[in-house]
Amino acid sequence: MKPSEVENEVTALAKYLQVKPCKCTVDKKSGVTQLKHNGQTVCGLASIATFLVQSSGQTSLYGGPCHLSQAQIQQWLEYRVAIVDRCLGERDVALVLKELNAFLQHRVYFVGSSLSLADLLLYFGLYATINQLTFQEKEKHIHLSRWFNNIQRQVNLDEFYPQLPFSLNHLYHGVSAH
């Protein structure tokens, strides 16, 4: 992932959370994203995102008081950084899309019954990939597309992530969502 993309994600998240905009840098040696705050450094996208949510006071985005939800959100943040961000080719991307589509088959959100930090970071991380899909490919991943469209309408960060088009009608015969 390019440093400018990570900076864009952090800026978009800060805007969504209505926290003071922050400046991220990328360490030239390690390639790790860093956020400096009051003389302290927070490293890594997942840690920075968690810090911003906690700073905003919107603890429900990080599972509220439920430790299980917090652990599940952390699991998806790790998935985002370890799996989604490291897709090397079309085959890797196809496997991730298939896996996420299957996971979302009976869910509206990745964790629980409301928007979480997991949804936000996965939305940011998948945006470029979903943007490149044809309508037929989006329909093939119907559950992931439903989730993505729901999140983009809910977060409304058009200046960072312009809304992508989705068809509300099935356009293609023989496209299976499973």
Salt bridges, closest charged atoms under 4 A:
GLU7 OE1 - LYS23 NZ 3.93
GLU9 OE2 - ARG80 NH2 2.77
ASP85 OD1 - ARG80 NE 2.64
GLU139 OE2 - HIS170 ND1 3.65
GLU159 OE2 - LYS15 NZ 2.50
